[in-house]
């Protein structure tokens, strides 16, 4: 396999750092990006010719374009974009400050959009490339107290599902990674927004309490093992569109799918009853 170039956001810690290290160990090139570059110095020191470290805040659209251009000039072209940068701010929907939930969307969704749009022109020109968007089990199965994080990942899911339908005929690929709870140190970076409201004590409040007391042992996922799977899936000639990682993600998403199927089947007659008589056969979608 010829060396490929990976552009990875959020590479200063957690899954992004583990993935960058794994890609480099396999003999490929990495453009490692994050708002703070110091934690990525070891990657560049260990692989000075194969690793370029760039400062990047994905909420800065102009800097996203600049970073992609710098990466393309350094490597000759980006083969795999990994939109991994993400934040989580917890609290009930009524509790959270608007500035906080908008910030979640700026990083988790709009940052991925900006970078995807920035890499596509060169990928289209080469008719080669992959976009890997790191979603979450929360992208399919929401929880009380984590609604805005889930909403941002739901948005990323819809965006990516449309994306692969648009770019696959051009020879490009897009896939979603849905991790569960991995030992990435996220428990030290997650904070609550707004003052607790007593009426939500047993729902969103319970989630707040769990996150306040979270320890690494509560997170079963191994970032190094996840990195190896993501690497193989992104370079597979027949990649899956959705890759679930972690036993908790497999369990939660399975429950959600069973619930959706049950509600879908229970509501079939109601759905069919709302058409103009005889018009269903002419539907365009």
N, C-alpha and C positions, 0 to 999 in steps of 0.2 A: 504493500500500500504506500502510495506517495504521501509525503508529509502534507498535512492540511493545516490551515490557520484558523484558530478559534478566537473569537472576540467574546469575552465573558465579563458580564457586569456583576457587581457585588462579590468580587474575587478576594476581598480582604479577609473574609472569614467564612466559616460554615461550609455549606454545600458548594458555593462558588470557588472557594479556596481549594477544597478537596478535588473538585473537577479540574481546576487549572493544574494542580500538581499531577493528577493522573494523566491528563493529556500530554504534559511535558515528559512524563516517564515513558510514555508510549512512542516518543520520538517526534511528536508534532509540535507546532508553534502555538503560542498563546499570547494574545493581547489581554492582559489582566487589568481590569479597571475597577475603580471604587473612588468615593469622595476623598478618602485618606489613603495615601499610597504606601506609607511606612510598613504596614503589615504584609505587603506583597513583596518587600525587598528580598526576602529569602528565595522566592521563586526566581527572580531575575539573577540573583547571585549564583544559584545552582545551575541555571540554564541561560547564560548571558547572551547566547546567539539565538536562542529559541523563544525568549520571553521579552516582551515589551510591556512595561508598566506605564499606565496612563491615569492621570487624575480625571475622574468623571463623575459628576453629579447628574444622574439621568433626568432630573427635572429641568435641566438647562438645555433646551432644544438646540440652541446654537452650538453649544459645546458637544452635544451628541454628534452633530454633523462633522465638526472639526475632528473629533476623536476617530470617527470612521475613516475620514480622509487620511489621517496620520497612520492608522493601521493599514490601510490599503497601500499607501506609499512604502511603508516598512516591509510589508510581506508580499506585495504583488496582488493581493486579493484576499478577502475574507471568505472562508469556506463554510464556517458554522458560526452563527450568532446565537449566543445563549443569554436570553433575558432573564437573569437570575436575581437582580437587585430587588429587594422587597422590604416592607416594613409592616408591622402589626401594632395597632393601638386598640386596646380593648375597652369595653363599656357598653351599656345599653344604647340603643339607637337614640333615645331621648336624652341620654346623659352626655354624649360626646360633643365636644366643641366643633363647630364647623371647620375651623382652621385645621383641626386634626384629621377629620375624615376626608377633607379635600387633599391633604398631604398624602394620605394613604393611596388615593387614586393617582396622584401625580407620579409617585414612584412605581407602584405596582402595575398600573395600566398605561398611563400616558407616556411614561419613560420607555416602556416596551414598544409602544406605537412609534415613537420618534426614531428609535434605533432601527426598527424593522424597515420603516420607510427609507432610512438613510442607506441601508445595505442593499436594498432590492435593485436599484438601477444597475450596479455592477454585476450582481448575481444574474439578473436577466440577460445582460449582455453576454455573459459566459455560458448561460443556460446550465448553471450549476450552483448549488448552495443549499443550505438548510438553516431554518430558523427554529430554535428550540426555546419554547416559552415555559418557564417554571411556574406552574400553577400551584395547586394544593388540593388536598382532600376537601378543604373548605371551598374549593371552586365548584364542587358538585353537591356538597352536603354542609349546609350552614349550621351554626350554633348560636344560641342566645349569648350575647356579650361579645360576639365577634362578627357582627353583621356587616360592618363596613369593609373589613378585610375580605370576608367572603364575597361581598358585592364586587370588589375590585377584581377578584379572581374569576368570578362568574363572567365579568366583562372580558377578561383575558381569554377565557374559554370561547366565547362567542366570536371574538375577533380572530382567534387562531383557526377556528373551524371554517370561517369564511376565507381566511388567508390560504389554507391548503387547497381549497377548491379553485381559487384564482391562480395559484402559481404552479400547481402540479402539472398542468398541461404544458408549462414552459420548461419542464425539467427540474424544477425546484421542489423543495420539501419543507413542510412545517409540522411540528409535533408538540404535544403538550406532555409535560411531566407533572404528575400529581403525587407529591410526597406526603407522607403522614408526618408524625412528630419525630424529627431527627435531632441528634445531639449536635446542634450547630451553635449553641450558646444563645439561642433566641430568647430564652427565659430571662437573660440578663439585659436584653435590649428592648423587650416589650414593656410598655407602660400603659396605664389607664388614662382615660380622658374624662374630665368632668367629675362632679361630685356624685357619689352614689345616691340613688333614689330608693327609698325603702321598699316600695312596691315591687322592685325588681330583685329583691334580695335572694329569692330562691331560683332565679333564672340567670340573668346576666351577672348578678352578684355572686352566684356560685362559681361562675367562670372566672370572675375577677379573683376570687379567693384562691382558686386553683393556681392561677398564674402567679399570684403573689408568693406562693409557697413552692413553686416549681423547682425541681432539682433535675440534674441530668439523667438520673435513673428513671425518671418518668417519661423519657423520650427513647423509644426502642430503636429508632432508625440509626444506621451506621452510615455517615456521609461518604466514607471511602468506598463502601460497597455500592452505594447509590451512584457515585461518580463513575464506577466501572460500567454499570448498566447504561447510564446516559451516553457514555462514549460509544458503546457498541450500537445502541439504538440510532444515534445520530448519523453514524457512518454505514448503517445497514443499507443494502440495496433495496430492501423492502421494509422500511421502518413502519412501526405502528403509529397511529395518530395520537393515541393516548397511552401513557405508560404509568401505571399505578405503582408506587414504591412504598413499602412498609406494611406490616401486618395490620396496624390500626387503620390505615387508609383503605386497605382491601376490605376490612370489615365494615367501616362506616359507609363507604360508597356502595357496597353490596346491599346494605339495609336501605339506603336511599333509592337504589334502583328497584328493589322489591316494592317500596312504597309508591313509586311513580307508576309502575306497571299496574298495581292494584287500583290506584285512583284513575288511571287511564281507562282500564277495562270497565270500572264501575260507572264512568261518565260517558261511555260510548253513545248510548241512546240519546242522551241530552245533547251531545255534540251534533249528531246527525239531524236532530229535530230543529236546528236553528238555521238551516239552509232554506233559500227559496225552493219550492217544490221542483224537483227535476233538474236543478242547476249544478249538482255536484259533479256530474260527468264533464262539465266544461271548465273545471278549476284549472288554473294555470300553474299552480305550485303543488 
